[in-house]
């Protein structure tokens, strides 16, 4: 059961807009409790996310809201087909990993994952295989063809792999640059942050990894104690711009001139006002470049 406030939080569409879509286009059909409180079930939640996912397509919002779920699925399926043609070299690994997840076949997943890392190296395997796999799974989940339990199964296997790779690295020197990595409150998708953890540790830097859903006060208290050179966090959900801008501004006022690196949702981050000590990371290569330059500067 989802409230309209929760739909707003998870979709990035304001509650007022959702109600307009309901009234004008019959986009959603909320249920009501015995006490006459409106709520939305899983199917309605998925339907809204499908509409949001297709807002950048050639269809108008009125057309998307008037479509059936099956019509949404058909358009999403066409996107899946298009995405699969963009990197044929990695397509075998992406498809096989998804298939392994569908059947809970951990042994086959391990085999394909290891082959992908041998073929590309872990850095490029993330860019060309792992990340596209999660994009595809997200579309398939929206398309009602990839159950959530399988998505969790795959995510946890990848988490284990990344943690194992990080554990194999030597400890950083005491005078190495310091980084703090975290996800703000209500952010839970750790895979991208974990991969950033791997990249930063690989550069020889010291990393304090705080994980997901970190409360603001706990974060700022930790930063005061650690005194890092860099702060890195991801914003994946479709938060409202004003909310994120207020969060970033409040964080800046508390932590001072520490360099902040943000990554995640480009449609959101591209609209934020950033000062000279804030950096929008839009690619893996950008993070690699920053860590390399930071390491060289420390040596001098």
C-alpha positions in Angstrom: 0.0 0.0 0.0 1.5 3.4 -1.1 0.2 6.8 -0.1 0.3 9.6 -2.7 3.1 11.2 -0.7 5.1 8.0 -1.2 4.3 8.0 -5.0 5.7 11.5 -5.1 8.9 10.5 -3.3 9.6 7.5 -5.5 8.6 8.9 -8.8 9.6 12.5 -8.5 6.2 13.6 -9.7 4.4 16.0 -7.3 1.3 14.8 -5.7 -0.7 17.7 -7.2 0.4 16.6 -10.7 -0.5 12.9 -10.0 -4.0 14.0 -9.0 -4.3 16.0 -12.2 -3.3 13.0 -14.2 -5.9 11.0 -12.4 -8.7 13.5 -13.0 -7.9 14.5 -16.6 -6.5 11.2 -18.0 -7.6 8.4 -15.6 -3.9 7.6 -15.3 -4.3 5.8 -11.9 -7.2 4.4 -10.0 -6.5 4.7 -6.3 -8.2 2.3 -3.8 -9.7 3.4 -0.5 -9.4 1.9 3.0 -12.3 1.3 5.3 -11.7 4.7 6.7 -11.9 6.2 3.1 -8.2 7.0 2.9 -6.7 6.8 -0.6 -3.9 4.4 -1.3 -2.3 2.8 -4.3 -1.3 -0.9 -4.8 1.8 -2.3 -6.3 0.3 -2.4 -9.8 -0.6 1.3 -9.7 2.8 2.2 -8.4 4.4 0.3 -11.3 2.1 1.9 -13.7 3.1 5.4 -12.6 6.8 4.5 -12.8 6.2 3.2 -16.3 4.6 6.5 -17.3 7.4 8.5 -15.8 10.0 6.3 -17.6 8.4 7.1 -20.9 8.0 10.9 -20.4 11.1 11.5 -22.6 9.6 9.5 -25.5 7.7 10.8 -28.5 4.4 10.3 -26.6 2.5 13.1 -24.8 1.7 12.6 -21.2 -2.0 12.5 -22.1 -1.3 9.6 -24.5 0.9 7.7 -21.9 -1.8 8.1 -19.2 -4.4 6.8 -21.6 -2.5 3.7 -22.5 -3.0 0.2 -21.0 -0.3 -1.5 -19.0 0.2 -3.9 -21.9 0.9 -0.9 -24.2 3.4 0.4 -21.8 5.1 -3.0 -21.7 5.3 -3.1 -25.5 7.1 0.3 -25.6 9.4 -0.7 -22.8 10.2 -4.0 -24.6 11.1 -2.0 -27.7 13.6 0.0 -25.6 15.1 -3.2 -24.3 15.6 -4.4 -27.8 17.2 -1.1 -28.8 19.5 -1.2 -25.7 20.7 -4.7 -26.5 22.1 -3.6 -29.9 24.2 -0.8 -28.6 27.1 -3.0 -27.3 27.1 -6.4 -29.0 30.5 -7.2 -27.5 29.1 -7.2 -24.0 25.6 -8.4 -24.9 26.4 -12.1 -24.2 27.5 -11.3 -20.6 24.6 -9.0 -19.9 22.0 -11.5 -21.1 23.6 -14.4 -19.4 23.8 -12.6 -16.0 20.2 -11.6 -16.3 19.2 -15.2 -17.1 21.2 -16.5 -14.2 19.4 -14.2 -11.9 16.0 -15.2 -13.2 16.7 -18.9 -12.4 18.6 -18.1 -9.1 21.6 -19.9 -10.6 24.4 -18.6 -8.5 27.0 -21.0 -10.0 26.4 -19.8 -13.5 26.3 -16.2 -12.4 29.7 -16.6 -10.8 31.1 -18.2 -14.0 29.8 -15.5 -16.3 30.8 -12.7 -14.0 34.4 -14.0 -13.7 34.5 -14.4 -17.5 33.4 -10.8 -18.0 36.0 -9.5 -15.6 38.7 -11.5 -17.4 37.5 -10.2 -20.7 37.2 -6.5 -19.7 38.9 -6.0 -16.3 36.7 -5.0 -13.4 36.6 -1.3 -14.3 35.4 -1.8 -17.9 33.2 -4.8 -16.9 31.3 -2.4 -14.6 30.9 0.1 -17.4 30.0 -2.3 -20.3 28.3 -5.2 -18.4 27.3 -4.6 -14.8 25.8 -1.2 -15.2 23.9 -2.0 -18.4 22.7 -5.2 -16.8 21.1 -3.2 -13.9 19.6 -0.7 -16.4 18.1 -3.6 -18.3 16.8 -5.3 -15.1 15.2 -1.9 -14.1 13.4 -1.7 -17.5 12.4 -5.4 -17.2 11.0 -4.8 -13.7 9.0 -1.9 -15.0 7.9 -4.2 -17.9 6.7 -6.8 -15.4 9.1 -9.4 -16.6 11.8 -9.4 -13.9 10.6 -10.2 -10.3 11.9 -8.1 -7.5 13.3 -11.1 -5.6 15.5 -11.9 -8.5 16.7 -8.3 -8.7 17.7 -8.5 -5.0 19.5 -11.8 -5.7 21.6 -10.3 -8.5 22.3 -7.1 -6.5 23.6 -9.0 -3.5 25.8 -11.1 -5.7 27.4 -8.0 -7.3 27.7 -6.4 -3.8 29.7 -9.5 -2.7 32.0 -9.3 -5.7 32.8 -5.6 -5.2 33.4 -6.1 -1.4 35.7 -9.0 -2.2 37.7 -7.0 -4.7 38.0 -4.1 -2.2 39.1 -6.5 0.6 42.0 -7.7 -1.5 43.5 -4.2 -1.8 46.4 -3.2 0.5 45.7 -0.6 3.3 46.2 3.0 2.3 49.1 5.1 3.6 48.4 7.4 6.5 49.2 10.5 4.5 47.0 9.4 1.5 44.0 11.6 0.5 40.9 10.9 2.7 37.4 10.3 1.1 34.0 9.8 2.8 31.4 7.9 0.7 27.8 7.7 1.6 24.2 7.8 0.4 21.8 10.4 1.9 18.6 9.5 3.8 16.1 7.5 1.7 18.8 6.5 -0.8 19.4 2.7 -0.8 20.9 1.7 -4.2 24.5 1.0 -3.2 26.0 -0.6 -6.3 27.2 2.6 -7.9 28.6 3.8 -4.6 30.4 0.5 -4.0 32.0 0.7 -7.4 33.2 4.2 -6.6 34.6 2.8 -3.3 36.6 0.3 -5.4 37.9 3.0 -7.8 38.9 5.4 -4.9 40.6 2.6 -2.9 42.4 1.4 -6.1 44.0 4.9 -6.3 45.6 4.3 -2.9 43.3 6.8 -1.0 41.9 6.3 2.5 38.1 5.6 2.3 35.5 5.8 5.0 32.4 4.0 3.6 29.3 5.0 5.5 26.8 3.1 3.2 23.2 3.9 2.5 20.5 6.0 4.2 22.9 8.1 6.3 21.1 10.7 8.6 22.3 14.2 8.1 23.4 14.8 11.7 25.3 11.5 11.8 27.0 12.4 8.5 28.2 15.8 9.6 29.4 14.5 12.9 31.5 11.9 11.2 32.9 14.4 8.8 34.0 16.6 11.7 35.8 13.7 13.2 37.4 12.3 10.0 38.3 15.6 8.3 38.3 14.2 4.8 39.6 15.9 1.6 36.7 14.6 -0.5 33.0 13.7 0.0 31.2 11.5 -2.5 27.6 10.6 -2.6 24.9 9.5 -5.1 21.4 10.8 -5.7 19.4 8.1 -7.6 15.8 8.8 -6.7 13.8 11.4 -8.6 13.9 13.9 -5.7 12.4 17.4 -6.1 15.1 19.9 -7.1 14.3 22.3 -4.3 14.7 19.6 -1.7 18.1 18.5 -3.0 19.4 22.0 -3.4 18.5 22.7 0.2 20.2 19.5 1.3 23.4 20.3 -0.6 23.4 23.9 0.7 22.9 22.8 4.3 25.7 20.2 3.9 28.1 22.9 2.5 27.4 25.2 5.4 28.2 22.5 7.9 31.3 20.9 6.4 33.1 24.0 5.0 35.4 23.9 2.0 35.6 20.1 1.6 35.4 19.1 -2.1 32.0 17.4 -2.7 31.4 15.0 -5.6 27.8 14.2 -6.6 26.7 11.5 -9.0 23.5 9.8 -10.0 20.3 11.2 -11.7 21.5 13.6 -14.5 18.1 15.3 -14.9 18.4 16.4 -11.3 22.1 17.1 -10.8 22.2 19.2 -14.0 19.8 21.7 -12.5 21.6 22.3 -9.2 23.6 25.4 -8.4 27.1 24.3 -7.5 30.0 26.2 -6.1 33.6 25.9 -7.1 34.2 23.0 -4.6 31.4 20.9 -5.9 31.7 18.5 -8.8 29.1 16.6 -10.8 30.5 13.2 -11.7 28.8 12.1 -15.0 31.2 9.2 -15.8 33.5 6.6 -14.3 36.4 8.2 -16.2 35.9 11.5 -14.4 36.2 9.8 -11.0 39.4 7.9 -12.1 40.9 11.2 -13.4 40.2 13.0 -10.1 41.7 10.2 -7.9 44.8 10.1 -10.1 45.3 13.8 -9.9 44.7 13.8 -6.2 47.3 11.1 -5.7 49.9 12.9 -7.7 49.2 16.2 -5.9 49.7 14.4 -2.5 53.1 13.0 -3.7 54.3 16.5 -4.4 
